[in-house]
Structure formats: C-alpha cells, structure tokens
Amino acid sequence: MERLAQVYNTVLRREPEEDYKRFTGGGVNTYATTIFVLVSAVKKLSATMKLPAGIELFRGTGGKMELPDSFYKADEKGRAGFMEYGFLSTTQSIEVAIQYSGIKGGALPMVLRMVTGPIDRGACITELSQYPGEAEFLWVPCSFVAPDGPASVELVTTADGYRGVVKMVPARINANL
C-alpha cells in the first residue's frame, strides 16, 4: 500500500507514468479536490505560523537525479532553477537529509540546503509528520527551486557510521505565497 503523499505527488508530477495511470484509474481521478484542500492547508499554516528567518532546511534527493543544466544556467529571461510539481518536504536535520540523499547506493547522493526567509518559507508540519520527532517543513506544489551559490562536495558520516561523499547544493525555494 502506497503512502498518500506518494500517491498525490505521483499525480502532480505525472510520473512514473505506470504509477500515475494506476493511481488515477487512467487519468479519471486526479484527486483535484483533495490536493486543493491540502495546498490550501499548507498555505494557511505557512502564512500564520511564527517562523524565524534564517532556519536552515535540507532535502535529500534520493541519489537518483542530477540537477538539470537549467538549474545553474539562467535562461534568456535571467531565470535559473526548476519548478517542483509535487509537495516538497524538507527537514531541519541534516542527518535525516543525508539518509535520503542516496548515500548508501545512490549514484548521485545530493542534499539541497536552503535558508528560510519572510517569503521563502514552508509550513512546519512536525506535529503532523509521519516521522515522529522530525522537524519537517512542507512546501506547496509549483514551488520554484533556484540555486543560491556554488555546490560543494562533502565527506559525511551517517548516524550508523557509514562514510560517503554527498554533493551539497545551496538553494532557495519560493512558494510565491
């Protein structure tokens, strides 16, 4: 049984295609009302919660992707980055992000590192998270992820003692709330 977050993000991203078809019954049920309500809730939480500027957040990318050239190289209108079509989960714990980076078997272990601001902010859903005790911040679909400096490569050690190399990518996320 899939987690609902996986179902909704697959529907929003429309990939993997076979899962999209299975979850939507061939495109018949795209969960439009459910996703609308969830986006509304995340926006309201983000807008009303007290969130100090400067909180550092992280997201492991699973080791399955490299960022496209368009992430680093601006287009003719001066834009660099990409739009995330699904809900975007981030954490205050770099250790958690490293676990999700793909460090143990992923071809491209990577962590996005971002800092919140008065506009660049997700909703703290720690009390609603399926991972007890994790400081989790959720961003709405269609948030824009842009570079915020050069990437670096770091040697890290996981909580269980595994050592590996992770690409750390400074980024900004704007949900345009």
C-alpha positions in Angstrom: 0.0 0.0 0.0 1.4 3.4 -1.0 1.5 6.3 1.3 -0.9 9.0 0.3 1.9 11.5 -0.1 3.4 9.3 -2.7 0.0 9.0 -4.5 -0.6 12.8 -4.5 3.0 13.6 -5.7 2.8 11.0 -8.4 -0.4 12.5 -9.6 1.0 16.0 -9.5 4.3 15.0 -11.2 2.6 12.6 -13.6 5.4 10.2 -13.2 6.3 7.4 -13.1 3.8 7.0 -15.8 2.6 3.5 -14.9 2.0 4.6 -11.3 0.2 7.7 -12.5 -2.2 5.6 -14.6 -2.7 3.1 -11.7 -3.4 5.8 -9.1 -5.7 7.8 -11.3 -7.5 5.0 -13.0 -6.1 6.1 -16.3 -6.5 9.8 -15.6 -10.1 9.6 -14.4 -9.5 10.6 -10.7 -6.7 13.1 -10.3 -7.6 13.9 -6.7 -8.2 17.6 -7.6 -10.3 18.4 -4.6 -8.1 16.6 -2.1 -5.0 18.3 -3.5 -6.7 21.7 -3.5 -7.6 21.3 0.2 -4.1 20.1 1.1 -2.5 23.1 -0.7 -4.9 25.5 1.0 -4.0 24.0 4.4 -0.2 24.2 3.8 -0.6 27.8 2.6 -2.6 28.8 5.7 -0.1 27.0 8.0 2.8 28.7 6.3 1.2 32.2 6.4 0.0 32.0 10.0 2.8 30.2 11.9 5.7 32.0 13.6 8.8 31.1 11.7 12.0 33.0 12.4 14.0 33.9 9.3 17.3 32.1 8.8 16.2 28.5 9.6 18.4 26.1 7.7 16.5 23.3 5.9 17.6 20.3 3.9 16.3 17.9 1.4 17.9 14.6 0.2 17.3 13.9 -3.4 17.5 10.1 -3.2 20.6 9.7 -5.3 18.5 9.2 -8.5 18.9 12.5 -10.2 21.3 15.2 -11.2 20.1 18.7 -11.4 19.5 19.9 -15.0 21.8 22.5 -16.6 18.9 24.9 -16.4 19.2 24.8 -12.6 22.6 26.6 -12.8 22.4 28.4 -16.1 20.0 31.3 -16.5 17.7 31.4 -19.5 17.1 34.4 -21.8 14.9 36.0 -19.1 17.5 35.5 -16.3 15.8 32.6 -14.6 17.8 29.6 -13.3 16.2 26.7 -11.4 13.2 24.4 -11.7 9.7 24.1 -10.6 8.8 21.2 -8.3 5.4 19.9 -9.4 4.7 17.9 -6.2 4.7 18.8 -2.5 8.2 19.3 -1.3 9.3 18.0 2.1 12.3 19.4 3.9 13.8 18.9 7.3 15.9 20.8 9.8 18.0 17.7 10.3 21.0 17.4 8.0 21.3 13.8 9.3 17.8 12.9 8.0 18.5 14.6 4.7 21.8 12.7 4.3 19.9 9.4 4.9 17.6 10.4 2.0 20.5 11.6 -0.2 21.1 8.2 -1.7 24.5 8.0 0.1 24.0 4.2 0.5 23.8 3.0 -3.0 22.5 6.0 -4.9 24.6 7.0 -7.9 24.4 10.7 -7.2 24.0 11.4 -3.4 22.9 15.0 -3.1 21.3 17.3 -0.5 19.6 20.7 -1.2 20.5 23.2 1.6 18.2 26.2 1.9 17.5 29.0 4.4 14.1 30.4 5.1 13.1 34.0 4.9 10.0 36.1 5.2 8.7 34.9 1.8 10.8 31.8 1.3 9.0 29.6 3.9 7.3 26.3 4.0 4.8 25.1 6.7 6.1 23.4 9.7 4.2 20.1 9.9 6.3 18.5 12.7 3.2 17.6 14.7 1.5 16.1 11.6 4.6 14.3 10.2 4.6 10.6 9.8 8.1 10.7 11.2 7.8 11.4 14.9 10.2 14.0 16.3 11.4 15.2 12.8 11.2 18.9 12.3 9.5 18.7 8.8 8.6 21.6 6.6 6.3 21.2 3.7 6.2 23.4 0.5 3.2 23.6 -1.9 3.3 22.2 -5.4 4.8 24.5 -8.1 7.4 25.9 -5.7 10.4 27.2 -7.6 13.8 25.9 -6.6 16.7 28.1 -7.6 20.5 28.0 -7.0 21.9 30.1 -4.1 25.6 29.6 -4.6 28.0 27.0 -5.8 27.6 23.4 -4.9 30.3 21.7 -2.8 31.2 18.1 -2.1 31.4 17.0 1.5 32.6 13.8 3.2 29.9 12.9 5.7 29.4 10.1 8.3 25.9 8.8 8.9 24.5 8.1 12.4 25.3 4.4 11.8 28.9 5.1 10.9 28.7 4.9 7.1 31.1 7.3 5.4 30.5 8.7 2.0 30.6 11.8 -0.3 27.5 14.0 -0.7 27.0 16.9 -3.1 25.6 19.8 -1.1 23.7 22.3 -3.2 22.7 25.7 -1.7 19.2 26.6 -3.0 16.2 28.9 -2.4 12.7 27.7 -2.5 9.9 30.2 -3.3 6.3 29.2 -2.9 5.1 32.6 -4.0 2.6 32.8 -1.2 
